[in-house]
Amino acid sequence: MNKSIEILKQIYKPYRYTILGHALILNTTSGDFVVKEKSQKSIKDLYAYLSSRNFHNFPNLVDESRNDVNVFEYIEGVSMPKEQKALDLVDVLSNLHNKTTFYKTVTGDDFKEIYDKIRGNIVYLQNYYNTLYEDIKKEVYMSPSHYSFIRSSYKIFAALDFANSELNLWYDLVNDQSKKRVSLIHNKVSLDHFVKSTNDYLISWEDYRIDSPVMDLVTFYRNNYFDIQFDVVIKRYFDKVGLSEDEKKLFFILISIPKKIEISSTEFQTCKNVREALDYLFITEELVRPYYAVEQKN
């Protein structure tokens, strides 16, 4: 990659270049460009497919002829409130899913595989938190992070019980289905990967795949749940994409599964990890509760 970058510098003759994450930005007199390492998936093929579906919310691929890097146009985004940006992003995401949706023939084994994977994650976290809880209870003097965890652990176990119960109901809904809605998903959806300019652009497509559109919504939520009010965003997406009952249930199950609290080598970092995990649960509960209140009322 370094060799290709040196060649590109000679070709484009940048007057400035900036390393931003995994990308290199070249500012030149003929325009600005982004150089990114190639993934195993072809961006050229992806763009051709998206264009055939009349979806054009991606930056131009300027040069894909090299073995190890791609060169894209650089897009300077406009500054705007996060809440407004999130709504614009969900409009583009809805459009992507609607234009690339198809129904895949599946068997009971396909849904069983999804069930087993989610169930395995829930069981792992139940065992992890049960062990952590029992170990901390033995302490004579608890550290601040341990006390915070013990005090709010009921929330973690309640969230795991909820996810487990809903997972069984989800499996009952899909067990006899022979079709599953899938679409092309971006797989890295976040406010950082959306640029608002003269057009709306999703960037960083390296991990795209075909899967349930619900997975993009889950990723978006996990990346930005703390930054914006997601109730408006979720309603907008539901209205535009028209998710089925089982798809909505799958979304709520996946976002309701608690994060794993990592025990750090420093007490400060562990306190931060506990607080972030608990904040995630409280925020998610506020998002999920109204949908189940309406369901119970009906």
Phi and psi restraints in degrees (value plus and minus 20) as a CYANA .aco file:
   2 ASN   PHI     -80.2   -40.2
   2 ASN   PSI     -58.5   -18.5
   3 LYS   PHI     -84.2   -44.2
   3 LYS   PSI     -63.8   -23.8
   4 SER   PHI     -83.3   -43.3
   4 SER   PSI     -58.7   -18.7
   5 ILE   PHI     -84.1   -44.1
   5 ILE   PSI     -61.3   -21.3
   6 GLU   PHI     -83.6   -43.6
   6 GLU   PSI     -58.3   -18.3
   7 ILE   PHI     -85.7   -45.7
   7 ILE   PSI     -62.9   -22.9
   8 LEU   PHI     -84.3   -44.3
   8 LEU   PSI     -55.7   -15.7
   9 LYS   PHI     -82.3   -42.3
   9 LYS   PSI     -57.9   -17.9
  10 GLN   PHI     -88.5   -48.5
  10 GLN   PSI     -55.4   -15.4
  11 ILE   PHI     -93.3   -53.3
  11 ILE   PSI     -69.8   -29.8
  12 TYR   PHI    -108.9   -68.9
  12 TYR   PSI     -38.7     1.3
  13 LYS   PHI      29.3    69.3
  13 LYS   PSI      43.2    83.2
  14 PRO   PHI     -89.8   -49.8
  14 PRO   PSI     124.0   164.0
  15 TYR   PHI    -110.0   -70.0
  15 TYR   PSI     -31.0     9.0
  16 ARG   PHI    -177.7  -137.7
  16 ARG   PSI     123.1   163.1
  17 TYR   PHI    -156.8  -116.8
  17 TYR   PSI     127.0   167.0
  18 THR   PHI    -152.7  -112.7
  18 THR   PSI     112.5   152.5
  19 ILE   PHI    -109.2   -69.2
  19 ILE   PSI     101.6   141.6
  20 LEU   PHI    -149.0  -109.0
  20 LEU   PSI      81.8   121.8
  21 GLY   PHI      43.4    83.4
  21 GLY   PSI    -142.5  -102.5
  22 HIS   PHI    -116.9   -76.9
  22 HIS   PSI      -7.4    32.6
  23 ALA   PHI    -138.0   -98.0
  23 ALA   PSI     134.7   174.7
  24 LEU   PHI    -137.8   -97.8
  24 LEU   PSI     102.5   142.5
  25 ILE   PHI    -118.8   -78.8
  25 ILE   PSI     105.5   145.5
  26 LEU   PHI    -127.3   -87.3
  26 LEU   PSI      98.6   138.6
  27 ASN   PHI    -118.8   -78.8
  27 ASN   PSI      98.2   138.2
  28 THR   PHI    -150.2  -110.2
  28 THR   PSI     148.4   188.4
  29 THR   PHI     -91.2   -51.2
  29 THR   PSI     -36.4     3.6
  30 SER   PHI    -122.1   -82.1
  30 SER   PSI     -12.7    27.3
  31 GLY   PHI     114.7   154.7
  31 GLY   PSI     154.5   194.5
  32 ASP   PHI    -132.2   -92.2
  32 ASP   PSI     121.1   161.1
  33 PHE   PHI    -155.9  -115.9
  33 PHE   PSI     135.2   175.2
  34 VAL   PHI    -137.6   -97.6
  34 VAL   PSI     108.1   148.1
  35 VAL   PHI    -127.9   -87.9
  35 VAL   PSI     104.2   144.2
  36 LYS   PHI    -152.0  -112.0
  36 LYS   PSI     125.7   165.7
  37 GLU   PHI     -86.0   -46.0
  37 GLU   PSI     119.5   159.5
  38 LYS   PHI     -90.0   -50.0
  38 LYS   PSI     124.4   164.4
  39 SER   PHI    -118.5   -78.5
  39 SER   PSI    -199.3  -159.3
  40 GLN   PHI     -92.0   -52.0
  40 GLN   PSI     -38.6     1.4
  41 LYS   PHI    -113.5   -73.5
  41 LYS   PSI     120.9   160.9
  42 SER   PHI    -101.5   -61.5
  42 SER   PSI      97.0   137.0
  43 ILE   PHI     -90.4   -50.4
  43 ILE   PSI     -54.3   -14.3
  44 LYS   PHI     -81.2   -41.2
  44 LYS   PSI     -65.9   -25.9
  45 ASP   PHI     -84.8   -44.8
  45 ASP   PSI     -58.9   -18.9
  46 LEU   PHI     -81.2   -41.2
  46 LEU   PSI     -68.7   -28.7
  47 TYR   PHI     -82.2   -42.2
  47 TYR   PSI     -57.2   -17.2
  48 ALA   PHI     -84.4   -44.4
  48 ALA   PSI     -61.5   -21.5
  49 TYR   PHI     -85.9   -45.9
  49 TYR   PSI     -65.8   -25.8
  50 LEU   PHI     -82.3   -42.3
  50 LEU   PSI     -60.0   -20.0
  51 SER   PHI     -84.2   -44.2
  51 SER   PSI     -56.7   -16.7
  52 SER   PHI     -86.9   -46.9
  52 SER   PSI     -43.5    -3.5
  53 ARG   PHI    -114.6   -74.6
  53 ARG   PSI     -10.1    29.9
  54 ASN   PHI      43.1    83.1
  54 ASN   PSI      18.7    58.7
  55 PHE   PHI    -138.5   -98.5
  55 PHE   PSI     103.3   143.3
  56 HIS   PHI    -150.5  -110.5
  56 HIS   PSI       1.8    41.8
  57 ASN   PHI    -108.8   -68.8
  57 ASN   PSI      41.6    81.6
  58 PHE   PHI    -167.2  -127.2
  58 PHE   PSI     132.8   172.8
  59 PRO   PHI     -92.4   -52.4
  59 PRO   PSI     129.6   169.6
  60 ASN   PHI     -83.7   -43.7
  60 ASN   PSI     119.7   159.7
  61 LEU   PHI    -110.0   -70.0
  61 LEU   PSI      89.1   129.1
  62 VAL   PHI    -100.8   -60.8
  62 VAL   PSI     -61.4   -21.4
  63 ASP   PHI    -169.9  -129.9
  63 ASP   PSI      98.6   138.6
  64 GLU   PHI    -142.6  -102.6
  64 GLU   PSI      -2.8    37.2
  65 SER   PHI     -97.5   -57.5
  65 SER   PSI     -33.9     6.1
  66 ARG   PHI    -109.3   -69.3
  66 ARG   PSI     134.2   174.2
  67 ASN   PHI     -92.6   -52.6
  67 ASN   PSI     -48.6    -8.6
  68 ASP   PHI    -137.6   -97.6
  68 ASP   PSI     -33.7     6.3
  69 VAL   PHI    -157.2  -117.2
  69 VAL   PSI     135.2   175.2
  70 ASN   PHI    -134.3   -94.3
  70 ASN   PSI     129.2   169.2
  71 VAL   PHI    -136.2   -96.2
  71 VAL   PSI     104.0   144.0
  72 PHE   PHI    -135.5   -95.5
  72 PHE   PSI     139.2   179.2
  73 GLU   PHI     -88.5   -48.5
  73 GLU   PSI     125.0   165.0
  74 TYR   PHI    -113.2   -73.2
  74 TYR   PSI     112.3   152.3
  75 ILE   PHI    -134.8   -94.8
  75 ILE   PSI     102.2   142.2
  76 GLU   PHI    -106.3   -66.3
  76 GLU   PSI      97.0   137.0
  77 GLY   PHI    -103.2   -63.2
  77 GLY   PSI     137.2   177.2
  78 VAL   PHI    -110.9   -70.9
  78 VAL   PSI     130.8   170.8
  79 SER   PHI     -98.4   -58.4
  79 SER   PSI     115.8   155.8
  80 MET   PHI    -177.9  -137.9
  80 MET   PSI     139.7   179.7
  81 PRO   PHI     -80.4   -40.4
  81 PRO   PSI     124.6   164.6
  82 LYS   PHI     -80.0   -40.0
  82 LYS   PSI     -58.5   -18.5
  83 GLU   PHI     -83.2   -43.2
  83 GLU   PSI     -60.5   -20.5
  84 GLN   PHI     -88.8   -48.8
  84 GLN   PSI     -60.4   -20.4
  85 LYS   PHI     -82.6   -42.6
  85 LYS   PSI     -59.7   -19.7
  86 ALA   PHI     -83.5   -43.5
  86 ALA   PSI     -59.7   -19.7
  87 LEU   PHI     -87.3   -47.3
  87 LEU   PSI     -59.8   -19.8
  88 ASP   PHI     -85.0   -45.0
  88 ASP   PSI     -59.8   -19.8
  89 LEU   PHI     -82.7   -42.7
  89 LEU   PSI     -63.9   -23.9
  90 VAL   PHI     -88.5   -48.5
  90 VAL   PSI     -47.6    -7.6
  91 ASP   PHI     -84.8   -44.8
  91 ASP   PSI     -64.3   -24.3
  92 VAL   PHI     -86.9   -46.9
  92 VAL   PSI     -61.3   -21.3
  93 LEU   PHI     -84.1   -44.1
  93 LEU   PSI     -62.1   -22.1
  94 SER   PHI     -81.6   -41.6
  94 SER   PSI     -61.9   -21.9
  95 ASN   PHI     -82.9   -42.9
  95 ASN   PSI     -63.0   -23.0
  96 LEU   PHI     -78.6   -38.6
  96 LEU   PSI     -68.8   -28.8
  97 HIS   PHI     -87.2   -47.2
  97 HIS   PSI     -63.0   -23.0
  98 ASN   PHI     -84.0   -44.0
  98 ASN   PSI     -59.2   -19.2
  99 LYS   PHI    -100.0   -60.0
  99 LYS   PSI     -34.9     5.1
 100 THR   PHI    -137.0   -97.0
 100 THR   PSI     -10.0    30.0
 101 THR   PHI     -91.9   -51.9
 101 THR   PSI     119.5   159.5
 102 PHE   PHI    -169.5  -129.5
 102 PHE   PSI     145.8   185.8
 103 TYR   PHI    -128.2   -88.2
 103 TYR   PSI      98.6   138.6
 104 LYS   PHI    -114.5   -74.5
 104 LYS   PSI     114.3   154.3
 105 THR   PHI     -91.2   -51.2
 105 THR   PSI     108.5   148.5
 106 VAL   PHI    -152.7  -112.7
 106 VAL   PSI     148.6   188.6
 107 THR   PHI    -138.8   -98.8
 107 THR   PSI     154.8   194.8
 108 GLY   PHI     -80.4   -40.4
 108 GLY   PSI     -48.9    -8.9
 109 ASP   PHI     -85.4   -45.4
 109 ASP   PSI     -52.9   -12.9
 110 ASP   PHI     -84.8   -44.8
 110 ASP   PSI     -65.0   -25.0
 111 PHE   PHI     -90.9   -50.9
 111 PHE   PSI     -52.8   -12.8
 112 LYS   PHI     -84.8   -44.8
 112 LYS   PSI     -56.1   -16.1
 113 GLU   PHI     -84.3   -44.3
 113 GLU   PSI     -62.3   -22.3
 114 ILE   PHI     -84.0   -44.0
 114 ILE   PSI     -65.1   -25.1
 115 TYR   PHI     -78.0   -38.0
 115 TYR   PSI     -68.4   -28.4
 116 ASP   PHI     -83.5   -43.5
 116 ASP   PSI     -57.4   -17.4
 117 LYS   PHI     -86.3   -46.3
 117 LYS   PSI     -65.9   -25.9
 118 ILE   PHI     -89.0   -49.0
 118 ILE   PSI     -63.1   -23.1
 119 ARG   PHI     -80.8   -40.8
 119 ARG   PSI     -60.3   -20.3
 120 GLY   PHI     -82.4   -42.4
 120 GLY   PSI     -58.6   -18.6
 121 ASN   PHI     -86.4   -46.4
 121 ASN   PSI     -60.7   -20.7
 122 ILE   PHI     -84.2   -44.2
 122 ILE   PSI     -66.0   -26.0
 123 VAL   PHI     -82.2   -42.2
 123 VAL   PSI     -61.6   -21.6
 124 TYR   PHI     -79.2   -39.2
 124 TYR   PSI     -66.5   -26.5
 125 LEU   PHI     -88.3   -48.3
 125 LEU   PSI     -55.7   -15.7
 126 GLN   PHI     -81.0   -41.0
 126 GLN   PSI     -65.9   -25.9
 127 ASN   PHI     -85.6   -45.6
 127 ASN   PSI     -60.8   -20.8
 128 TYR   PHI     -82.0   -42.0
 128 TYR   PSI     -67.4   -27.4
 129 TYR   PHI     -95.5   -55.5
 129 TYR   PSI     -51.1   -11.1
 130 ASN   PHI     -83.0   -43.0
 130 ASN   PSI     -64.5   -24.5
 131 THR   PHI     -83.8   -43.8
 131 THR   PSI     -64.6   -24.6
 132 LEU   PHI     -82.2   -42.2
 132 LEU   PSI     -61.3   -21.3
 133 TYR   PHI     -83.4   -43.4
 133 TYR   PSI     -66.3   -26.3
 134 GLU   PHI     -86.5   -46.5
 134 GLU   PSI     -57.7   -17.7
 135 ASP   PHI     -86.2   -46.2
 135 ASP   PSI     -62.0   -22.0
 136 ILE   PHI     -89.3   -49.3
 136 ILE   PSI     -55.5   -15.5
 137 LYS   PHI     -79.6   -39.6
 137 LYS   PSI     -45.0    -5.0
 138 LYS   PHI     -98.4   -58.4
 138 LYS   PSI     -33.5     6.5
 139 GLU   PHI     -93.2   -53.2
 139 GLU   PSI     119.1   159.1
 140 VAL   PHI     -96.3   -56.3
 140 VAL   PSI     -66.4   -26.4
 141 TYR   PHI    -141.0  -101.0
 141 TYR   PSI      94.1   134.1
 142 MET   PHI    -102.0   -62.0
 142 MET   PSI     124.0   164.0
 143 SER   PHI     -92.5   -52.5
 143 SER   PSI     142.8   182.8
 144 PRO   PHI     -75.5   -35.5
 144 PRO   PSI     -61.0   -21.0
 145 SER   PHI     -87.4   -47.4
 145 SER   PSI     -59.7   -19.7
 146 HIS   PHI     -88.8   -48.8
 146 HIS   PSI     -59.6   -19.6
 147 TYR   PHI     -83.5   -43.5
 147 TYR   PSI     -62.8   -22.8
 148 SER   PHI     -82.0   -42.0
 148 SER   PSI     -60.1   -20.1
 149 PHE   PHI     -85.9   -45.9
 149 PHE   PSI     -69.5   -29.5
 150 ILE   PHI     -79.6   -39.6
 150 ILE   PSI     -62.0   -22.0
 151 ARG   PHI     -83.1   -43.1
 151 ARG   PSI     -53.4   -13.4
 152 SER   PHI    -134.1   -94.1
 152 SER   PSI      -8.3    31.7
 153 SER   PHI     -82.6   -42.6
 153 SER   PSI     -46.9    -6.9
 154 TYR   PHI     -78.6   -38.6
 154 TYR   PSI     -51.9   -11.9
 155 LYS   PHI     -86.4   -46.4
 155 LYS   PSI     -60.3   -20.3
 156 ILE   PHI     -85.4   -45.4
 156 ILE   PSI     -67.5   -27.5
 157 PHE   PHI     -87.8   -47.8
 157 PHE   PSI     -54.8   -14.8
 158 ALA   PHI     -85.7   -45.7
 158 ALA   PSI     -60.1   -20.1
 159 ALA   PHI     -85.3   -45.3
 159 ALA   PSI     -59.6   -19.6
 160 LEU   PHI     -86.9   -46.9
 160 LEU   PSI     -60.0   -20.0
 161 ASP   PHI     -84.8   -44.8
 161 ASP   PSI     -61.0   -21.0
 162 PHE   PHI     -82.3   -42.3
 162 PHE   PSI     -68.3   -28.3
 163 ALA   PHI     -81.4   -41.4
 163 ALA   PSI     -59.9   -19.9
 164 ASN   PHI     -86.6   -46.6
 164 ASN   PSI     -64.0   -24.0
 165 SER   PHI     -84.8   -44.8
 165 SER   PSI     -64.3   -24.3
 166 GLU   PHI     -87.8   -47.8
 166 GLU   PSI     -51.8   -11.8
 167 LEU   PHI     -83.2   -43.2
 167 LEU   PSI     -60.3   -20.3
 168 ASN   PHI     -85.1   -45.1
 168 ASN   PSI     -59.1   -19.1
 169 LEU   PHI     -87.3   -47.3
 169 LEU   PSI     -58.9   -18.9
 170 TRP   PHI     -81.0   -41.0
 170 TRP   PSI     -62.8   -22.8
 171 TYR   PHI     -84.9   -44.9
 171 TYR   PSI     -56.2   -16.2
 172 ASP   PHI     -83.1   -43.1
 172 ASP   PSI     -54.7   -14.7
 173 LEU   PHI     -90.5   -50.5
 173 LEU   PSI     -57.1   -17.1
 174 VAL   PHI    -121.2   -81.2
 174 VAL   PSI     -31.0     9.0
 175 ASN   PHI     -76.4   -36.4
 175 ASN   PSI     -54.4   -14.4
 176 ASP   PHI    -118.8   -78.8
 176 ASP   PSI     -16.2    23.8
 177 GLN   PHI     -98.0   -58.0
 177 GLN   PSI     126.3   166.3
 178 SER   PHI    -132.2   -92.2
 178 SER   PSI     -24.1    15.9
 179 LYS   PHI    -148.9  -108.9
 179 LYS   PSI     126.8   166.8
 180 LYS   PHI    -155.4  -115.4
 180 LYS   PSI     110.4   150.4
 181 ARG   PHI     -93.3   -53.3
 181 ARG   PSI     107.5   147.5
 182 VAL   PHI    -152.9  -112.9
 182 VAL   PSI     142.8   182.8
 183 SER   PHI    -174.1  -134.1
 183 SER   PSI     154.4   194.4
 184 LEU   PHI     -95.8   -55.8
 184 LEU   PSI     107.5   147.5
 185 ILE   PHI    -135.5   -95.5
 185 ILE   PSI     125.1   165.1
 186 HIS   PHI     -89.1   -49.1
 186 HIS   PSI     -62.6   -22.6
 187 ASN   PHI      58.7    98.7
 187 ASN   PSI     -18.3    21.7
 188 LYS   PHI    -161.0  -121.0
 188 LYS   PSI      17.7    57.7
 189 VAL   PHI     -88.0   -48.0
 189 VAL   PSI     106.7   146.7
 190 SER   PHI    -183.0  -143.0
 190 SER   PSI     145.7   185.7
 191 LEU   PHI     -81.3   -41.3
 191 LEU   PSI     -50.4   -10.4
 192 ASP   PHI     -89.3   -49.3
 192 ASP   PSI     -40.5    -0.5
 193 HIS   PHI    -124.8   -84.8
 193 HIS   PSI       1.7    41.7
 194 PHE   PHI    -148.1  -108.1
 194 PHE   PSI     109.1   149.1
 195 VAL   PHI    -142.3  -102.3
 195 VAL   PSI     106.8   146.8
 196 LYS   PHI    -121.6   -81.6
 196 LYS   PSI      99.0   139.0
 197 SER   PHI    -160.0  -120.0
 197 SER   PSI    -157.8  -117.8
 198 THR   PHI     -86.3   -46.3
 198 THR   PSI     -42.0    -2.0
 199 ASN   PHI    -150.4  -110.4
 199 ASN   PSI     153.4   193.4
 200 ASP   PHI    -120.7   -80.7
 200 ASP   PSI     110.9   150.9
 201 TYR   PHI    -147.3  -107.3
 201 TYR   PSI     111.0   151.0
 202 LEU   PHI    -113.4   -73.4
 202 LEU   PSI     111.2   151.2
 203 ILE   PHI    -137.8   -97.8
 203 ILE   PSI     153.5   193.5
 204 SER   PHI      41.1    81.1
 204 SER   PSI      48.2    88.2
 205 TRP   PHI    -113.5   -73.5
 205 TRP   PSI      -8.7    31.3
 206 GLU   PHI     -81.7   -41.7
 206 GLU   PSI     -45.2    -5.2
 207 ASP   PHI    -125.4   -85.4
 207 ASP   PSI      -2.1    37.9
 208 TYR   PHI     -77.8   -37.8
 208 TYR   PSI     132.9   172.9
 209 ARG   PHI    -182.5  -142.5
 209 ARG   PSI     152.5   192.5
 210 ILE   PHI    -114.3   -74.3
 210 ILE   PSI     103.8   143.8
 211 ASP   PHI    -185.3  -145.3
 211 ASP   PSI    -198.2  -158.2
 212 SER   PHI     -83.4   -43.4
 212 SER   PSI     114.2   154.2
 213 PRO   PHI     -79.5   -39.5
 213 PRO   PSI     -41.0    -1.0
 214 VAL   PHI     -75.8   -35.8
 214 VAL   PSI     -53.3   -13.3
 215 MET   PHI     -85.1   -45.1
 215 MET   PSI     -55.1   -15.1
 216 ASP   PHI     -86.1   -46.1
 216 ASP   PSI     -59.1   -19.1
 217 LEU   PHI     -86.3   -46.3
 217 LEU   PSI     -59.6   -19.6
 218 VAL   PHI     -82.2   -42.2
 218 VAL   PSI     -66.1   -26.1
 219 THR   PHI     -81.6   -41.6
 219 THR   PSI     -63.8   -23.8
 220 PHE   PHI     -78.4   -38.4
 220 PHE   PSI     -65.8   -25.8
 221 TYR   PHI     -83.2   -43.2
 221 TYR   PSI     -68.3   -28.3
 222 ARG   PHI     -83.0   -43.0
 222 ARG   PSI     -51.4   -11.4
 223 ASN   PHI     -99.4   -59.4
 223 ASN   PSI     -49.2    -9.2
 224 ASN   PHI    -153.4  -113.4
 224 ASN   PSI      -2.8    37.2
 225 TYR   PHI     -78.1   -38.1
 225 TYR   PSI     -50.6   -10.6
 226 PHE   PHI    -105.8   -65.8
 226 PHE   PSI     -34.8     5.2
 227 ASP   PHI    -111.0   -71.0
 227 ASP   PSI     -48.1    -8.1
 228 ILE   PHI    -160.6  -120.6
 228 ILE   PSI     144.5   184.5
 229 GLN   PHI    -102.0   -62.0
 229 GLN   PSI      88.4   128.4
 230 PHE   PHI    -102.8   -62.8
 230 PHE   PSI     -31.5     8.5
 231 ASP   PHI     -81.9   -41.9
 231 ASP   PSI     -61.1   -21.1
 232 VAL   PHI     -88.5   -48.5
 232 VAL   PSI     -60.6   -20.6
 233 VAL   PHI     -83.1   -43.1
 233 VAL   PSI     -65.9   -25.9
 234 ILE   PHI     -84.9   -44.9
 234 ILE   PSI     -63.4   -23.4
 235 LYS   PHI     -80.5   -40.5
 235 LYS   PSI     -62.7   -22.7
 236 ARG   PHI     -81.8   -41.8
 236 ARG   PSI     -63.3   -23.3
 237 TYR   PHI     -86.1   -46.1
 237 TYR   PSI     -65.9   -25.9
 238 PHE   PHI     -77.5   -37.5
 238 PHE   PSI     -62.0   -22.0
 239 ASP   PHI     -85.5   -45.5
 239 ASP   PSI     -57.8   -17.8
 240 LYS   PHI    -101.4   -61.4
 240 LYS   PSI     -55.1   -15.1
 241 VAL   PHI    -117.7   -77.7
 241 VAL   PSI     -48.0    -8.0
 242 GLY   PHI      47.0    87.0
 242 GLY   PSI      37.2    77.2
 243 LEU   PHI     -86.0   -46.0
 243 LEU   PSI     126.7   166.7
 244 SER   PHI     -95.9   -55.9
 244 SER   PSI     151.3   191.3
 245 GLU   PHI     -79.2   -39.2
 245 GLU   PSI     -64.0   -24.0
 246 ASP   PHI     -89.9   -49.9
 246 ASP   PSI     -51.8   -11.8
 247 GLU   PHI     -89.6   -49.6
 247 GLU   PSI     -61.6   -21.6
 248 LYS   PHI     -82.9   -42.9
 248 LYS   PSI     -61.9   -21.9
 249 LYS   PHI     -82.7   -42.7
 249 LYS   PSI     -61.2   -21.2
 250 LEU   PHI     -82.1   -42.1
 250 LEU   PSI     -61.2   -21.2
 251 PHE   PHI     -79.5   -39.5
 251 PHE   PSI     -69.3   -29.3
 252 PHE   PHI     -85.1   -45.1
 252 PHE   PSI     -55.1   -15.1
 253 ILE   PHI     -82.2   -42.2
 253 ILE   PSI     -70.0   -30.0
 254 LEU   PHI     -85.6   -45.6
 254 LEU   PSI     -60.0   -20.0
 255 ILE   PHI     -97.2   -57.2
 255 ILE   PSI     -38.2     1.8
 256 SER   PHI    -103.1   -63.1
 256 SER   PSI     -34.6     5.4
 257 ILE   PHI     -89.5   -49.5
 257 ILE   PSI     103.8   143.8
 258 PRO   PHI     -84.4   -44.4
 258 PRO   PSI     135.8   175.8
 259 LYS   PHI     -93.9   -53.9
 259 LYS   PSI     135.3   175.3
 260 LYS   PHI    -102.1   -62.1
 260 LYS   PSI     104.7   144.7
 261 ILE   PHI    -101.2   -61.2
 261 ILE   PSI      96.2   136.2
 262 GLU   PHI    -105.5   -65.5
 262 GLU   PSI     112.9   152.9
 263 ILE   PHI    -107.7   -67.7
 263 ILE   PSI      95.5   135.5
 264 SER   PHI    -110.6   -70.6
 264 SER   PSI     150.2   190.2
 265 SER   PHI     -95.8   -55.8
 265 SER   PSI     -34.9     5.1
 266 THR   PHI    -137.0   -97.0
 266 THR   PSI     124.5   164.5
 267 GLU   PHI     -86.3   -46.3
 267 GLU   PSI     -56.6   -16.6
 268 PHE   PHI     -79.6   -39.6
 268 PHE   PSI     -67.4   -27.4
 269 GLN   PHI     -87.1   -47.1
 269 GLN   PSI     -58.1   -18.1
 270 THR   PHI     -84.6   -44.6
 270 THR   PSI     -60.9   -20.9
 271 CYS   PHI     -79.3   -39.3
 271 CYS   PSI     -61.8   -21.8
 272 LYS   PHI     -84.3   -44.3
 272 LYS   PSI     -62.3   -22.3
 273 ASN   PHI     -83.1   -43.1
 273 ASN   PSI     -62.3   -22.3
 274 VAL   PHI     -83.8   -43.8
 274 VAL   PSI     -65.5   -25.5
 275 ARG   PHI     -83.1   -43.1
 275 ARG   PSI     -62.4   -22.4
 276 GLU   PHI     -84.9   -44.9
 276 GLU   PSI     -61.1   -21.1
 277 ALA   PHI     -85.7   -45.7
 277 ALA   PSI     -59.5   -19.5
 278 LEU   PHI     -91.8   -51.8
 278 LEU   PSI     -59.9   -19.9
 279 ASP   PHI     -78.8   -38.8
 279 ASP   PSI     -61.4   -21.4
 280 TYR   PHI     -78.7   -38.7
 280 TYR   PSI     -63.3   -23.3
 281 LEU   PHI     -85.4   -45.4
 281 LEU   PSI     -65.2   -25.2
 282 PHE   PHI     -83.5   -43.5
 282 PHE   PSI     -64.4   -24.4
 283 ILE   PHI     -85.3   -45.3
 283 ILE   PSI     -62.8   -22.8
 284 THR   PHI     -86.2   -46.2
 284 THR   PSI     -59.5   -19.5
 285 GLU   PHI     -81.0   -41.0
 285 GLU   PSI     -60.6   -20.6
 286 GLU   PHI     -84.0   -44.0
 286 GLU   PSI     -52.4   -12.4
 287 LEU   PHI     -95.0   -55.0
 287 LEU   PSI     -61.8   -21.8
 288 VAL   PHI     -98.5   -58.5
 288 VAL   PSI     -57.7   -17.7
 289 ARG   PHI     -73.1   -33.1
 289 ARG   PSI     -66.4   -26.4
 290 PRO   PHI     -79.7   -39.7
 290 PRO   PSI     -55.0   -15.0
 291 TYR   PHI     -87.1   -47.1
 291 TYR   PSI     -57.3   -17.3
 292 TYR   PHI     -99.9   -59.9
 292 TYR   PSI     -45.8    -5.8
 293 ALA   PHI     -85.9   -45.9
 293 ALA   PSI     -62.2   -22.2
 294 VAL   PHI     -85.5   -45.5
 294 VAL   PSI     -61.1   -21.1
 295 GLU   PHI     -82.4   -42.4
 295 GLU   PSI     -63.0   -23.0
 296 GLN   PHI     -87.6   -47.6
 296 GLN   PSI     -57.1   -17.1
 297 LYS   PHI     -83.6   -43.6
 297 LYS   PSI     -62.1   -22.1
